[in-house]
Amino acid sequence: MAEDKAETQAFTPGPGYRQFKGRDEFPSNILHGTLACAIWIGSMHFNVSLLLFSFLFLPFSKFLLVVGVLLIFVILPIDHNSKFGLRLARYICQHMSSYFPATLHVEDINDFHPDRAYVLGYAPHSVLPIGVVTLAERTGFMPLPKLKCLTSSPVFYTPFLRHIWTWLGASPATRKNFCSLLEAGYTCIVVPGGVQETFLMRHDSEVAFLKSRRGFVRIAIEKGCPLVPVFAFGQSHAFKWWKPRSKFLLQLSRAIKFVPMLFWGAF
């Protein structure tokens, strides 16, 4: 009993503790939640479905036309300050926070200053790092006006997805870009486990792959930015998934910078 009491006292929230519940902050319903998720990740499925349909059911010339249109969207410039894009990003963040639902616990919100850059080390990646939505600038929980989430580079070569995720605050996860953003005063969310962590994940458990991922810590020290650990509980329950386990798949995943797999859930 004494040990239990001591443990309880050790985790007593301080005066700066804050809890943000997506469902309380952003009332939503199944329709808006499903639509927000569909916009967030649906463009992946849309691109694949469109290519398969065009290849199987359209003349080859029309298939090439579809490929050409998609390529245009790969290089089409993105207006980072688009009113439509930012409004769409806010819609996605708020309704996703309510849909899953997501809750953000901040140990001491008074430690964060809006005029300083931080490095938020987020784990685990799981199928998709859904909890990042609670940290996003468009959600507004954190008192950080300049915030980016570093994302695998293939996202920025995917039609439609690149526009949506850019408006959501995503940016390529390269060392050069990481350093540039910190120097410009942006707080960066880093998911260091990346592909390796996704490859190692297991059902109904949270797997973090951090032992050999120290580069983001080194950069945070070099740039004088506080490093904030973030852990997301429950992501392994958000989706069901299947992927083969093989060395070839791991090598392929490293080469293309994402893990080919099937995942699904309610809507």
Residue frames relative to the residue before (quaternion, step in Angstrom):
aa qw qx qy qz dx dy dz
M 1.0000 0.0000 0.0000 0.0000 0.00 0.00 0.00
A 0.6388 0.5335 -0.3233 0.4503 3.59 1.01 -0.83
E 0.6534 0.5113 -0.3088 0.4651 3.55 1.03 -0.85
D 0.6400 0.5245 -0.3184 0.4625 3.57 1.03 -0.84
K 0.6518 0.5214 -0.3086 0.4562 3.55 1.01 -0.87
A 0.6533 0.5155 -0.3064 0.4622 3.55 0.99 -0.91
E 0.6474 0.5180 -0.3154 0.4616 3.55 1.01 -0.83
T 0.6391 0.5247 -0.3221 0.4609 3.58 1.02 -0.82
Q 0.6611 0.5065 -0.3028 0.4634 3.57 0.96 -0.87
A 0.6322 0.5560 -0.3338 0.4241 3.59 1.03 -0.77
F 0.7598 0.3545 -0.1915 0.5103 3.59 1.11 -0.59
T 0.3330 0.7391 -0.5172 0.2744 3.59 1.18 0.43
P 0.4540 -0.7070 0.4636 0.2814 3.62 -0.68 1.03
G 0.4018 -0.7105 0.5298 0.2303 3.55 -1.06 0.79
P 0.7262 -0.4416 0.2925 0.4383 3.59 -1.27 0.03
G 0.6969 0.4706 -0.2777 0.4646 3.59 1.17 -0.51
Y 0.4368 0.7108 -0.4524 0.3150 3.58 1.29 0.02
R 0.0056 -0.7900 0.6129 -0.0117 3.54 -0.99 0.88
Q 0.1199 -0.7665 0.6276 0.0645 3.54 -1.13 0.72
F 0.0861 -0.7901 0.6067 0.0144 3.55 -0.82 1.08
K 0.1265 -0.7922 0.5953 0.0437 3.57 -0.61 1.16
G 0.4783 -0.7107 0.4412 0.2674 3.54 -0.63 1.17
R 0.6792 0.5104 -0.2935 0.4382 3.55 0.94 -0.89
D 0.6690 0.4750 -0.3004 0.4865 3.59 1.12 -0.61
E 0.6934 0.4893 -0.2755 0.4515 3.55 1.00 -0.85
F 0.8105 0.1365 -0.0305 0.5687 3.58 0.99 -0.85
P 0.2145 -0.7873 0.5663 0.1156 3.61 0.03 1.22
S 0.0369 0.8044 -0.5866 0.0861 3.56 -0.84 1.01
N 0.2467 -0.7351 0.5937 0.2151 3.55 -1.29 -0.30
I 0.7344 -0.4466 0.2791 0.4282 3.58 -1.29 0.22
L 0.6257 0.5540 -0.3402 0.4311 3.58 1.06 -0.74
H 0.7067 0.4471 -0.2638 0.4807 3.59 0.78 -1.02
G 0.6422 0.5324 -0.3258 0.4450 3.59 0.99 -0.80
T 0.6706 0.4917 -0.2903 0.4736 3.57 0.94 -0.91
L 0.6504 0.5153 -0.3123 0.4625 3.56 0.99 -0.83
A 0.6407 0.5263 -0.3222 0.4569 3.59 0.99 -0.84
C 0.6647 0.4912 -0.2977 0.4778 3.59 0.97 -0.88
A 0.6399 0.5377 -0.3221 0.4446 3.57 1.01 -0.85
I 0.6625 0.4820 -0.3046 0.4858 3.58 1.00 -0.79
W 0.6429 0.5623 -0.3135 0.4150 3.58 0.99 -0.91
I 0.8338 0.1132 -0.0340 0.5392 3.61 0.74 -1.01
G 0.4918 0.7164 -0.4050 0.2843 3.59 1.24 -0.25
S 0.5847 0.5980 -0.3845 0.3909 3.59 1.11 -0.55
M 0.5490 0.5839 -0.3984 0.4459 3.61 1.18 -0.47
H 0.7092 0.4523 -0.2514 0.4789 3.54 0.81 -1.06
F 0.6228 0.5546 -0.3371 0.4370 3.57 1.04 -0.79
N 0.6610 0.5133 -0.3124 0.4494 3.60 0.89 -0.91
V 0.6762 0.4875 -0.2915 0.4692 3.57 0.89 -0.98
S 0.6661 0.5065 -0.3025 0.4564 3.59 0.90 -0.93
L 0.6539 0.5193 -0.3123 0.4530 3.58 0.96 -0.87
L 0.6658 0.5002 -0.3024 0.4637 3.59 0.94 -0.85
L 0.6630 0.5014 -0.3059 0.4642 3.59 0.95 -0.89
F 0.6550 0.5113 -0.3104 0.4618 3.57 0.92 -0.92
S 0.6740 0.5018 -0.2962 0.4540 3.58 0.90 -0.95
F 0.6709 0.5080 -0.2969 0.4514 3.57 0.97 -0.86
L 0.7391 0.4399 -0.2278 0.4564 3.58 0.97 -0.90
F 0.8324 0.2767 -0.0962 0.4704 3.59 0.93 -0.85
L 0.7016 0.4279 -0.2817 0.4954 3.62 1.19 -0.19
P 0.6025 -0.5256 0.4341 0.4151 3.60 -1.19 0.39
F 0.6436 -0.5656 0.3484 0.3800 3.55 -1.11 0.69
S 0.6200 0.5482 -0.3459 0.4422 3.59 1.05 -0.70
K 0.6605 0.4872 -0.3025 0.4847 3.59 1.04 -0.80
F 0.5980 0.5532 -0.3533 0.4599 3.57 1.11 -0.69
L 0.6586 0.4988 -0.3050 0.4738 3.59 0.96 -0.86
L 0.6106 0.5481 -0.3419 0.4581 3.58 1.11 -0.68
V 0.6419 0.5156 -0.3136 0.4730 3.57 0.98 -0.88
V 0.6411 0.5172 -0.3172 0.4699 3.59 0.96 -0.89
G 0.6508 0.5275 -0.3089 0.4503 3.57 0.98 -0.85
V 0.6465 0.5135 -0.3147 0.4683 3.58 0.99 -0.85
L 0.6527 0.5076 -0.3133 0.4672 3.59 0.97 -0.84
L 0.6369 0.5285 -0.3248 0.4578 3.58 1.03 -0.77
I 0.5955 0.5567 -0.3590 0.4545 3.57 1.11 -0.66
F 0.6834 0.4801 -0.2838 0.4711 3.58 0.98 -0.86
V 0.5674 0.5781 -0.3841 0.4431 3.60 1.25 -0.32
I 0.7813 0.3191 -0.1562 0.5131 3.59 1.02 -0.81
L 0.4435 0.7018 -0.4570 0.3194 3.58 1.26 -0.13
P 0.4771 -0.6886 0.4594 0.2952 3.64 -0.73 1.02
I 0.3002 -0.7483 0.5699 0.1586 3.54 -1.16 0.71
D 0.2853 -0.7280 0.5991 0.1723 3.55 -0.89 0.96
H 0.3141 -0.7977 0.4873 0.1660 3.57 -0.21 1.29
N 0.7429 0.3839 -0.2081 0.5073 3.59 1.15 -0.57
S 0.2609 0.7870 -0.5162 0.2147 3.58 1.21 0.45
K 0.4511 -0.6925 0.4907 0.2760 3.59 -0.77 1.01
F 0.6389 0.5162 -0.3234 0.4699 3.56 1.01 -0.82
G 0.6766 0.5105 -0.2953 0.4408 3.58 0.89 -0.96
L 0.6854 0.4756 -0.2885 0.4699 3.58 0.90 -0.89
R 0.6246 0.5211 -0.3350 0.4755 3.59 1.10 -0.67
L 0.6411 0.5164 -0.3109 0.4751 3.57 1.05 -0.82
A 0.6486 0.5208 -0.3143 0.4575 3.60 0.96 -0.87
R 0.6458 0.5087 -0.3193 0.4715 3.58 0.99 -0.80
Y 0.6226 0.5380 -0.3304 0.4623 3.58 1.02 -0.80
I 0.6699 0.5029 -0.2989 0.4571 3.60 0.88 -0.96
C 0.6856 0.5027 -0.2924 0.4379 3.59 0.79 -1.02
Q 0.7040 0.4791 -0.2803 0.4430 3.56 0.80 -0.98
H 0.7241 0.4301 -0.2654 0.4693 3.60 0.84 -0.88
M 0.6062 0.5265 -0.3652 0.4710 3.61 1.14 -0.47
S 0.6116 0.5528 -0.3441 0.4495 3.59 1.04 -0.75
S 0.7033 0.4467 -0.2556 0.4904 3.55 1.05 -0.77
Y 0.6543 0.5725 -0.3121 0.3830 3.57 1.01 -0.88
F 0.7219 0.5117 -0.2970 0.3588 3.62 0.72 -0.98
P 0.2747 0.6799 -0.0843 -0.6746 2.01 1.69 -1.76
A 0.3452 -0.7393 0.5420 0.2014 3.58 -1.21 0.41
T 0.1052 -0.7769 0.6193 0.0426 3.55 -1.11 0.80
L 0.1937 -0.7820 0.5848 0.0944 3.57 -0.87 0.98
H 0.1237 -0.7693 0.6245 0.0532 3.57 -0.89 1.03
V 0.0772 -0.7898 0.6083 0.0123 3.59 -0.68 1.11
E 0.4347 -0.7389 0.4488 0.2523 3.56 -0.54 1.19
D 0.7838 -0.1121 0.0843 0.6050 3.60 0.96 -0.87
I 0.2381 -0.8182 0.5098 0.1179 3.53 -0.09 1.29
N 0.5880 0.5883 -0.3658 0.4175 3.59 1.22 -0.39
D 0.5711 0.5949 -0.3779 0.4209 3.60 1.26 -0.22
F 0.6620 0.4971 -0.3055 0.4705 3.58 1.22 -0.32
H 0.1175 -0.7898 0.6011 0.0312 3.54 -0.90 1.02
P 0.4982 -0.7111 0.4098 0.2798 3.61 -0.71 1.03
D 0.7033 0.4543 -0.2726 0.4740 3.60 1.17 -0.43
R 0.6636 0.4709 -0.3091 0.4923 3.60 1.24 0.34
A 0.3899 -0.7121 0.5362 0.2311 3.58 -1.15 0.67
Y 0.1203 -0.7807 0.6118 0.0418 3.56 -1.08 0.83
V 0.2788 -0.7007 0.6182 0.2216 3.53 -1.33 0.29
L 0.1418 -0.7913 0.5927 0.0497 3.57 -0.56 1.21
G 0.1699 -0.7999 0.5717 0.0673 3.58 -0.42 1.25
Y 0.1029 -0.8510 0.5148 -0.0160 3.56 -0.21 1.35
A 0.1130 0.7641 -0.6292 0.0865 3.58 -0.98 0.89
P 0.6543 -0.2151 -0.7181 -0.1001 1.51 -2.19 1.24
H 0.6212 -0.5326 0.4130 0.4000 3.55 -1.32 0.20
S 0.0664 -0.8213 0.5552 0.1126 3.57 0.95 -0.99
V 0.7725 -0.2582 0.2072 0.5419 3.64 -1.11 -0.52
L 0.7521 -0.1149 0.1021 0.6408 3.54 0.94 -1.01
P 0.4402 -0.7091 0.4780 0.2737 3.63 -0.91 0.83
I 0.1271 -0.8592 0.4929 0.0527 3.55 0.54 1.23
G 0.6342 0.5830 -0.3331 0.3832 3.59 0.98 -0.83
V 0.4984 0.6602 -0.4253 0.3673 3.59 1.21 -0.37
V 0.5642 0.6251 -0.3849 0.3778 3.59 1.12 -0.63
T 0.6484 0.5191 -0.3322 0.4469 3.63 1.07 -0.61
L 0.6823 0.4638 -0.2820 0.4897 3.58 1.22 -0.42
A 0.5018 0.7060 -0.4024 0.2963 3.58 1.24 -0.45
E 0.6008 -0.5855 0.4220 0.3437 3.51 -1.16 0.72
R 0.6682 0.5225 -0.3050 0.4329 3.60 1.01 -0.82
T 0.6145 0.5362 -0.3578 0.4549 3.60 1.18 -0.41
G 0.3097 -0.8192 0.4371 0.2048 3.56 1.10 -0.73
F 0.4109 0.7129 -0.4854 0.2954 3.62 1.16 0.28
M 0.7441 0.3886 -0.2105 0.5010 3.57 0.90 -0.96
P 0.4302 -0.7136 0.4891 0.2578 3.63 -0.98 0.80
L 0.4528 0.6690 -0.4454 0.3860 3.57 0.92 0.99
P 0.2606 -0.8269 0.4804 0.1326 3.62 -0.22 1.23
K 0.7557 0.2773 -0.1722 0.5678 3.60 1.20 -0.43
L 0.2029 0.8038 -0.5153 0.2173 3.55 -0.18 1.29
K 0.0308 -0.7918 0.6099 -0.0139 3.57 -0.95 0.95
C 0.2527 -0.7286 0.6145 0.1666 3.55 -1.22 0.61
L 0.3237 -0.7570 0.5365 0.1853 3.59 -0.63 1.13
T 0.0675 -0.8270 0.5545 -0.0638 3.53 -0.66 1.23
S 0.6354 -0.5465 0.3904 0.3810 3.56 -1.15 0.65
S 0.5790 -0.6592 0.3718 0.3033 3.58 -0.90 0.97
P 0.5770 0.5950 -0.4149 0.3753 3.73 0.95 -0.52
V 0.5383 0.6231 -0.4030 0.3995 3.59 1.16 -0.53
F 0.7362 0.4430 -0.2313 0.4564 3.57 0.96 -0.88
Y 0.6531 0.4161 -0.3284 0.5408 3.54 1.32 0.37
T 0.5682 0.5868 -0.3706 0.4421 3.58 1.30 0.29
P 0.4749 -0.6943 0.4523 0.2965 3.62 -0.61 1.06
F 0.8301 0.1823 -0.1918 0.4908 3.55 -1.13 0.86
L 0.6661 0.5043 -0.3138 0.4512 3.60 0.82 -0.97
R 0.6437 0.5456 -0.3260 0.4262 3.59 0.96 -0.85
H 0.6458 0.5091 -0.3213 0.4696 3.58 1.03 -0.75
I 0.6861 0.4986 -0.2894 0.4438 3.56 0.80 -1.03
W 0.7141 0.4517 -0.2688 0.4623 3.58 0.80 -0.97
T 0.5928 0.5424 -0.3707 0.4658 3.61 1.11 -0.53
W 0.6600 0.4894 -0.3036 0.4824 3.59 0.96 -0.83
L 0.6377 0.5246 -0.3210 0.4638 3.57 1.15 -0.60
G 0.6002 -0.5874 0.3531 0.4124 3.59 1.25 -0.26
A 0.4374 0.6909 -0.4664 0.3374 3.60 1.22 0.36
S 0.0360 -0.7762 0.6294 -0.0046 3.53 -1.23 0.63
P 0.6225 -0.5811 0.3588 0.3821 3.64 -1.03 0.69
A 0.3818 -0.7427 0.5147 0.1941 3.57 -0.95 0.96
T 0.3035 0.7166 -0.5653 0.2734 3.57 0.40 1.27
R 0.6281 -0.5524 0.3854 0.3898 3.57 -1.14 0.56
K 0.6575 0.5250 -0.3094 0.4431 3.57 0.91 -0.95
N 0.6818 0.4797 -0.2832 0.4743 3.57 0.91 -0.93
F 0.6068 0.5630 -0.3346 0.4503 3.58 1.05 -0.84
C 0.6938 0.4722 -0.2719 0.4709 3.58 0.80 -1.03
S 0.6515 0.5301 -0.3152 0.4418 3.58 0.95 -0.88
L 0.6601 0.5107 -0.3074 0.4572 3.58 0.97 -0.86
L 0.6529 0.5051 -0.3176 0.4666 3.59 0.95 -0.85
E 0.6532 0.5126 -0.3102 0.4630 3.57 0.98 -0.83
A 0.6816 0.4682 -0.2754 0.4902 3.58 1.16 -0.62
G 0.5997 -0.6138 0.3404 0.3844 3.59 1.29 0.10
Y 0.4837 0.6656 -0.4379 0.3622 3.58 1.24 0.29
T 0.3621 -0.6647 0.6062 0.2441 3.54 -1.10 0.76
C 0.1661 -0.8126 0.5557 0.0570 3.58 -0.85 0.99
I 0.2495 -0.7251 0.6239 0.1508 3.54 -1.00 0.93
V 0.0707 -0.8034 0.5911 -0.0109 3.57 -0.67 1.14
V 0.1531 -0.7501 0.6366 0.0934 3.57 -0.99 0.89
P 0.1840 -0.8672 0.4491 0.1111 3.61 0.36 1.25
G 0.5924 0.6031 -0.3735 0.3819 3.62 1.08 -0.58
G 0.0714 -0.8789 0.4683 0.0556 3.53 1.16 -0.74
V 0.8509 -0.1021 0.1085 0.5038 3.53 -1.11 -0.86
Q 0.6535 0.5299 -0.3244 0.4324 3.59 0.88 -0.91
E 0.6572 0.5176 -0.2999 0.4585 3.56 0.99 -0.87
T 0.6458 0.5086 -0.3102 0.4776 3.57 1.02 -0.83
F 0.6456 0.5270 -0.3184 0.4518 3.57 1.00 -0.82
L 0.7375 0.4351 -0.2234 0.4657 3.61 1.01 -0.81
M 0.4798 0.7060 -0.4370 0.2836 3.61 1.19 -0.26
R 0.2076 -0.7647 0.6033 0.0903 3.51 -1.25 0.66
H 0.6011 -0.5655 0.4204 0.3770 3.54 -1.24 0.46
D 0.8703 0.1043 -0.0895 0.4729 3.54 -1.17 0.79
S 0.7065 0.3358 -0.3067 0.5423 3.60 1.02 0.76
E 0.3843 -0.7113 0.5396 0.2349 3.56 -1.17 0.57
V 0.0968 -0.8044 0.5862 0.0045 3.58 -0.66 1.14
A 0.0704 -0.7869 0.6129 0.0122 3.56 -0.76 1.11
F 0.1428 -0.7786 0.6086 0.0550 3.58 -0.85 1.02
L 0.1624 0.8348 -0.4965 0.1739 3.58 0.00 1.33
K 0.4752 0.7324 -0.4228 0.2429 3.58 1.17 -0.51
S 0.7977 0.2612 -0.1276 0.5283 3.58 0.90 -0.92
R 0.5823 0.5712 -0.3689 0.4456 3.59 1.27 0.27
R 0.2023 0.8179 -0.5096 0.1743 3.58 0.32 1.23
G 0.4208 0.7444 -0.4462 0.2640 3.58 1.26 -0.13
F 0.6693 0.5024 -0.3122 0.4496 3.59 0.93 -0.86
V 0.6054 0.5384 -0.3501 0.4702 3.60 1.17 -0.59
R 0.6491 0.5253 -0.3105 0.4542 3.57 0.97 -0.90
I 0.6632 0.4997 -0.3039 0.4671 3.58 0.96 -0.88
A 0.6267 0.5351 -0.3361 0.4559 3.59 0.99 -0.80
I 0.6573 0.4984 -0.3057 0.4755 3.60 1.00 -0.82
E 0.6572 0.5246 -0.3072 0.4455 3.58 0.92 -0.94
K 0.7470 0.3957 -0.2119 0.4904 3.58 0.98 -0.83
G 0.4515 -0.7173 0.4322 0.3079 3.58 1.28 -0.03
C 0.4644 0.6780 -0.4403 0.3617 3.57 1.12 0.67
P 0.4836 -0.6608 0.4809 0.3134 3.62 -0.85 0.89
L 0.2929 -0.7464 0.5772 0.1551 3.56 -1.05 0.88
V 0.1115 -0.8130 0.5713 0.0119 3.58 -0.65 1.16
P 0.2843 -0.7652 0.5488 0.1802 3.64 -0.58 1.08
V 0.0511 -0.7807 0.6228 -0.0036 3.56 -1.00 0.93
F 0.0153 -0.7952 0.6062 0.0021 3.59 -0.83 0.93
A 0.2303 -0.7827 0.5694 0.1008 3.56 -0.92 0.98
F 0.1835 -0.7829 0.5889 0.0811 3.56 -0.67 1.12
G 0.8024 0.3534 -0.2373 0.4183 3.56 -1.09 0.74
Q 0.4575 0.7031 -0.4549 0.2990 3.60 1.19 -0.07
S 0.6105 0.5720 -0.3550 0.4173 3.60 1.09 -0.63
H 0.6693 0.4834 -0.2975 0.4795 3.61 1.25 -0.35
A 0.5397 0.6645 -0.3935 0.3351 3.60 1.23 -0.29
F 0.7998 0.1039 -0.0382 0.5899 3.58 1.07 -0.77
K 0.3169 -0.6514 0.6356 0.2669 3.52 -1.31 0.37
W 0.0207 -0.8236 0.5659 -0.0316 3.58 -1.02 0.68
W 0.1092 -0.7558 0.6399 0.0860 3.52 -1.36 0.35
K 0.1458 0.7568 -0.6295 0.0990 3.53 -1.04 0.86
P 0.4738 -0.6483 0.5012 0.3225 3.61 -1.04 0.64
R 0.2884 -0.7353 0.5837 0.1881 3.57 -1.15 0.59
S 0.3136 0.7280 -0.5559 0.2502 3.56 -0.49 1.18
K 0.5986 -0.5638 0.4239 0.3797 3.57 -1.20 0.47
F 0.6042 0.5649 -0.3553 0.4354 3.55 1.10 -0.71
L 0.6544 0.5106 -0.3183 0.4580 3.59 0.94 -0.89
L 0.6356 0.5266 -0.3295 0.4584 3.58 1.00 -0.79
Q 0.6668 0.4946 -0.2990 0.4704 3.58 0.93 -0.90
L 0.6386 0.5170 -0.3143 0.4755 3.56 1.04 -0.84
S 0.6509 0.5285 -0.3099 0.4484 3.58 0.95 -0.92
R 0.6531 0.5051 -0.3134 0.4691 3.57 0.97 -0.80
A 0.6583 0.5226 -0.3093 0.4448 3.57 1.03 -0.80
I 0.7770 0.3237 -0.1751 0.5106 3.60 0.90 -0.92
K 0.4182 -0.7679 0.4017 0.2721 3.59 1.40 -0.01
F 0.7331 0.2160 -0.2814 0.5803 3.54 1.05 0.84
V 0.4675 -0.6843 0.4905 0.2695 3.58 -1.22 0.51
P 0.3307 -0.7339 0.5544 0.2114 3.64 -0.63 1.06
M 0.2647 0.7562 -0.5581 0.2159 3.59 -0.61 1.10
L 0.4277 -0.6488 0.5556 0.2956 3.52 -1.34 0.16
F 0.0867 0.7836 -0.6141 0.0372 3.58 -0.98 0.78
W 0.0074 0.8009 -0.5959 0.0586 3.54 -1.09 0.72
G 0.0244 0.7840 -0.6201 0.0133 3.55 -1.29 0.27
A 0.7252 -0.3599 0.3026 0.5029 3.57 -1.25 -0.27
F 0.8211 -0.0971 0.0091 0.5624 3.59 -0.47 1.23
